[in-house]
Amino acid sequence: MIGNPAVSVVADAYLKGFRGFDANAAFEQVKRSLDVARPNSRVDLVEKYGYFPFDQVKVESVSMLLEDAINCDAAAKLAAALGRKDDAERYAKRAKGYRNVFDAKTGFFRGRDSSGSWRTPFDPLRICNAYALGGDFTEGNAWQYLWLVPHDPDGLVELLGGKDAFFAKLEELFRLPSYPEGQPKMLDVSGLIGQYAHGNEPSQHIAYLFAREGRPGRTQEIVRDVVRKFYSLEPDGVCGNEDNGQMSAWYVFAAMGFYPLDPAAGEYVLGAPQVPGVTLSLPDGKTLAVRAENWSDGNVHVKSVTFRGKKVEGHSIRHSDLVQGGELVFEMAP
């Protein structure tokens, strides 16, 4: 939304094997974009406080920090791949910065001032934005931004008190009222299931957190629900703002049955195909065929996954494997 996602694009490309450019020169630009203080970033404040104090960054301070952490994680991975140990360690530390605005008492990310005090009063359902409503989040609230740690979901599980507490709170997100009494409505916060807002970028990875942490069935159910409710062939066939094509990109990944939860991990969290089959043309005449056996409207869940005839264990599949081509088969079930 307001971060520096070009960092993740550059890092992801290199880590996936793209060459033909000077990677060290590219990394210098990554460093410059992350480290040079600008009016809309104030990186000097992160270095000093570990977060963006809301008394100095008047709006979106928490969203800025969460996105900075994602970008720094990608930079750390790129630096490590290039053998730049000091840079890798520095950015890996900054990628943990999201912890500095987690309030254990309320269980949410929350604005802090330069003295370390939390912003009060605090309502996790309060919608914020920079241009009208103010607050510490960008076109969203604390419930929606709680999950914006795609680069370190295990760390978020730890903050929330373990898997059971994590799953309980994640389920609650989808059960909360979509339009709480007394809260403003925003066109940018759309495609709601509870407080999950599919029409806005900060929510779009959330369904895959279930699978990443060990409950793939819930990911499969939610993704099917989102596809049914919020995509159609009509002129208004997406439920939110098609910023940079992200609404359509989400659908393409969902349709194929896997999703890049971490933008620079080189892996995809497994979901469930939303169509019977897809074939991708790859370089050097290779193809990747995705097939959903027994696909139907009623068969939402995945019984097993095989790639090149071998069972896929765990929650994810590597990009480096998929680009070799072959057949990825999901056995669907009720």
Secondary structure in CASP SS format (residue, H / E / C, confidence):
PFRMAT SS
TARGET T0000
AUTHOR 0000-0000-0000
METHOD secondary structure of the structure
MODEL  1
M C 1.00
I C 1.00
G C 1.00
N C 1.00
P C 1.00
A H 1.00
V H 1.00
S H 1.00
V H 1.00
V H 1.00
A H 1.00
D H 1.00
A H 1.00
Y H 1.00
L H 1.00
K C 1.00
G C 1.00
F C 1.00
R C 1.00
G C 1.00
F C 1.00
D C 1.00
A H 1.00
N H 1.00
A H 1.00
A H 1.00
F H 1.00
E H 1.00
Q H 1.00
V H 1.00
K H 1.00
R H 1.00
S H 1.00
L H 1.00
D H 1.00
V C 1.00
A C 1.00
R C 1.00
P C 1.00
N C 1.00
S C 1.00
R C 1.00
V H 1.00
D H 1.00
L H 1.00
V H 1.00
E H 1.00
K H 1.00
Y H 1.00
G C 1.00
Y C 1.00
F C 1.00
P C 1.00
F C 1.00
D C 1.00
Q C 1.00
V C 1.00
K C 1.00
V C 1.00
E C 1.00
S H 1.00
V H 1.00
S H 1.00
M H 1.00
L H 1.00
L H 1.00
E H 1.00
D H 1.00
A H 1.00
I H 1.00
N H 1.00
C H 1.00
D H 1.00
A H 1.00
A H 1.00
A H 1.00
K H 1.00
L H 1.00
A H 1.00
A H 1.00
A H 1.00
L C 1.00
G C 1.00
R C 1.00
K H 1.00
D H 1.00
D H 1.00
A H 1.00
E H 1.00
R H 1.00
Y H 1.00
A H 1.00
K H 1.00
R H 1.00
A H 1.00
K C 1.00
G H 1.00
Y H 1.00
R H 1.00
N H 1.00
V H 1.00
F E 1.00
D E 1.00
A C 1.00
K C 1.00
T C 1.00
G C 1.00
F E 1.00
F E 1.00
R C 1.00
G C 1.00
R E 1.00
D C 1.00
S C 1.00
S C 1.00
G C 1.00
S C 1.00
W E 1.00
R C 1.00
T C 1.00
P C 1.00
F C 1.00
D C 1.00
P C 1.00
L C 1.00
R C 1.00
I C 1.00
C E 1.00
N E 1.00
A C 1.00
Y C 1.00
A C 1.00
L C 1.00
G E 1.00
G C 1.00
D C 1.00
F C 1.00
T C 1.00
E C 1.00
G E 1.00
N C 1.00
A H 1.00
W H 1.00
Q H 1.00
Y H 1.00
L C 1.00
W C 1.00
L C 1.00
V C 1.00
P C 1.00
H C 1.00
D C 1.00
P H 1.00
D H 1.00
G H 1.00
L H 1.00
V H 1.00
E H 1.00
L H 1.00
L C 1.00
G C 1.00
G C 1.00
K H 1.00
D H 1.00
A H 1.00
F H 1.00
F H 1.00
A H 1.00
K H 1.00
L H 1.00
E H 1.00
E H 1.00
L H 1.00
F H 1.00
R H 1.00
L C 1.00
P C 1.00
S C 1.00
Y C 1.00
P C 1.00
E C 1.00
G C 1.00
Q C 1.00
P C 1.00
K C 1.00
M C 1.00
L C 1.00
D C 1.00
V C 1.00
S C 1.00
G C 1.00
L E 1.00
I E 1.00
G C 1.00
Q C 1.00
Y E 1.00
A E 1.00
H C 1.00
G C 1.00
N C 1.00
E H 1.00
P H 1.00
S H 1.00
Q C 1.00
H C 1.00
I C 1.00
A H 1.00
Y H 1.00
L H 1.00
F H 1.00
A H 1.00
R H 1.00
E C 1.00
G C 1.00
R C 1.00
P H 1.00
G H 1.00
R H 1.00
T H 1.00
Q H 1.00
E H 1.00
I H 1.00
V H 1.00
R H 1.00
D H 1.00
V H 1.00
V H 1.00
R H 1.00
K H 1.00
F H 1.00
Y E 1.00
S C 1.00
L C 1.00
E C 1.00
P C 1.00
D C 1.00
G C 1.00
V E 1.00
C C 1.00
G C 1.00
N C 1.00
E C 1.00
D H 1.00
N H 1.00
G H 1.00
Q H 1.00
M H 1.00
S H 1.00
A H 1.00
W H 1.00
Y H 1.00
V H 1.00
F H 1.00
A H 1.00
A H 1.00
M H 1.00
G C 1.00
F E 1.00
Y E 1.00
P C 1.00
L C 1.00
D C 1.00
P C 1.00
A C 1.00
A C 1.00
G C 1.00
E E 1.00
Y E 1.00
V E 1.00
L E 1.00
G C 1.00
A C 1.00
P C 1.00
Q C 1.00
V C 1.00
P C 1.00
G E 1.00
V E 1.00
T E 1.00
L E 1.00
S E 1.00
L C 1.00
P H 1.00
D H 1.00
G H 1.00
K C 1.00
T E 1.00
L E 1.00
A E 1.00
V E 1.00
R E 1.00
A E 1.00
E E 1.00
N C 1.00
W C 1.00
S C 1.00
D C 1.00
G C 1.00
N C 1.00
V C 1.00
H E 1.00
V E 1.00
K E 1.00
S E 1.00
V E 1.00
T E 1.00
F E 1.00
R C 1.00
G C 1.00
K E 1.00
K E 1.00
V C 1.00
E C 1.00
G C 1.00
H C 1.00
S E 1.00
I E 1.00
R E 1.00
H H 1.00
S H 1.00
D H 1.00
L H 1.00
V C 1.00
Q C 1.00
G C 1.00
G E 1.00
E E 1.00
L E 1.00
V E 1.00
F E 1.00
E E 1.00
M E 1.00
A E 1.00
P C 1.00
END
